[in-house]
Amino acid sequence: MKKALLFIPFLLILNGCFFGTFQTARPIAPGSVDSGWYVNIPLYANKNVRESQKQAHSAFTIPNFGGHLSYGASHHAEFGIYGSLGEGIGPFGKFLLLSEYSFPMSFGTIVGFAYHPFAQGISWKLDLVLSRAISPYASLYGGFHYGYQPDYRTSIPRGKDIWSISKFENFQELFMGVELSRKSKVRKGLKRLPYSLTMEFGIPLVSQPAIFLGFQFKI
């Protein structure tokens, strides 16, 4: 727990792009604690596309690092704190609206807002998430992200650094991913490995978008 709390200020000293949900629609069990740390990398089809987007000042080029620390409040709600290099740091809540035990898929929403100390403004996000467990150790999920965040695609004026960015924009993204976990009892040599791995693909709804590929680890 101490390591998790010490990591949160580290989220604020770097800089990144914007996106990353890395959660299914289901809240964790009441009384439980959960944390995860991710990296999200923008990828382009080829170098020419990336360079043309950079010249138009609309390229996503910097990896995003982030994470969350959350507590289960009930079978339908989870609350915690999240942070990322592109969004800042602040509180969030996850709410389960439909459960896969009664419907074909679980449906939930994640809402949060954050303060970004370098852009000196408040960002916010809304995630609509569908998910389905395919085994006790794997879940598929996908959904829609809508957020208001610093626009690090904007060109930086000569003589200034990236911390000078202060422009905020609305961004949308479609995402899908898989959450994998292992049994609690494994061979001794494997106990140090993360107990959960989440892999996520995201497509920003902008012209000539990058494809975001991300990985989240839970220890």
N, C-alpha and C positions, 0 to 999 in steps of 0.2 A: 504493500500500500504506500509506504514512504517513497519508493521509487516512482510509483505512478504520479504522486503529487509533485515530486521534484521535476518530472518531465514536462508538466503543463507550462511553466514559465518558458521552457526551451522553445515551445511552439511559437513564441512571439518574437524571437530574435532573428528569424530568417524571413523568407519571402516566398510566395508561391502562386499557383493558379487557384482554382476555386472549388473544384468539385470533389465529392466523395461522400457516399451515404454509408455503405458498409454495415448495414443492419437489416435484418428481416422485419416483418411486420409484428412479430410476437414480442411482447415485453418479457423480461426475465422474471423469475418466480419472486413472489413477495418476500422481502427480507434478504434477497440475494444482492451481491455486488458484482459488477462486471466492468472491465476496462479493455480497450483495444487501441492499438497504435498502427497507423497506416502510412503508406507512401503511394502517391498517385502520379503517373508519368504521362504527359501528352505525347502522342505518336502521330506522325503524318505518313501519308502514303509514300511520299518521296521527298527528297531534299528541295526540289523545285517548288513544291506546294508550300513547304515550310518557309522558304525564303520569300516567296511572293506575299505570304501572310505577314511576315515581318516587315516588309516594305510598306504594306498597307496599315501597319500598326494594329493588326488584329490577330496576331499569333499568340497562342498559348505555348510558352517555351520552358517554363520553370517548373520542376516537380513540386508537388504539394505534400507537406507532411502534416499529419493531424492525429487526433485521438479523442477518446471520450472516457468518462468515468461515470457510471450510473448505478442507481439503486432501484430495486423493484418495490413499487408501492402497493400494487395489487395485481390481480391476474389480468387487468386491462390497462394498467398504467405503469410507466417507468419514468423516472426523473434523474437528471444528472447535469454534468458540465461537459462541454465539448470545446475543442479549439482546433484551429488549423492556421497555417501560415497565410492563407488567402482571406480567411474570414475573421480572425481574431479569436476571442475566447468569451464564453458566456453560457447561460443555462439552456437546457432543452427538455422537452417532454415527449414521450412516445405514448400513443393511445391506440389500443386495439379496438377496431370498430366491428369487424367480423372475424369469427374464428373458423379455422379449417375443420374443427371438430363438428361444426354445424353446416358449413358451406364448403364448396370445393377448394377454396383458398382462404388464407388469412388476409385481411386488409386492415392496414393501420396508417396512421399519420405521425410524422415527426415534425415538431415545430420548435424553433429556437431563435434566439437573437444573441449577438455578440458585439463586443466593442473591440475595434482594431486600433491599437495605440499609435501605429505609425501613420495610417491613413486618417486617424483621428475622427472616426465616425462609427455609427452603429450599422451593422449588417444584420440580416435576418434570413431565415430559410423556412421552406415548407416542402416536406417530402411526402409523397403518396406512394405507399409500398404494398405490393402483393407478394405473398410468399407461400411456399408449400414444402413441408418436410417430406423427403423421399425415403428417409430411413432415420433411425435414431441418431445418426451421425452426419447427416447431410440435409441441407435445405437449399432450394432454389428461390430466388427473389428477383424482383424487378420493379420499376416504377418511374416516377416523374419527379424531378427536382425543380423548384422555383426559388430563386434567391436574389437578394439585393446585396451586392458585395463590391469591394474595390476592384477597379478595372486595371489590372496590371498589363493588359495588352497595349495600353496607351503609351505612346513614345515618351521618353524621359527627356526633359529639356537639357540642353548642353550645360555642363557645369553643376548639375544636380544628380543625386543618386536615386535609387529605386524607392528609398524611404519617403521621397517627396510626393509620391502619388497620392492624390486626394479625391480623384473622380470615382464615384460609385455608379454602378449600372445594374439593371435587372438581367438575370441570366436564367436560362432554362436548359434542362438536360434530361435525356432518357438514359436509364441505366439498367443493367441486369448483372446478376452475380450468383455465386455459389458459396455457401458457408459450410466448411468441413470441420469436424472435430474428431478427437480420438478417445478411446477408452481411458479411464483413469488409471487402470493397471496396465503398464507396458513394461518391456524389458528395461533393465536398469540404465542401459546406455542411451535410451530414448526419452527418459523422464525430463531431461533438460530442454527438449524440443517444445515449441508452443503447442498448447492443447487444442488450439483452433486456428484455422487459416481461412480467410475470406478472399476470394478473387472477384474483382468487379470490372466490368466494361461500361464506359459512359460515352455518350455522344452529345456534345453541346448543340443546341438548336441555333446555330449560326451558320453563315455561309462558309463553305470549305472547312468544316470543323476538324479539329484533331480528334483522335480516338483516345480516351483516357483509359489506361490500364493500371489497376491498383491492386495492392496486396495489404491485408490487415492481419496482424498477429495478436493473439491473446495468450498470455503466459500464465 
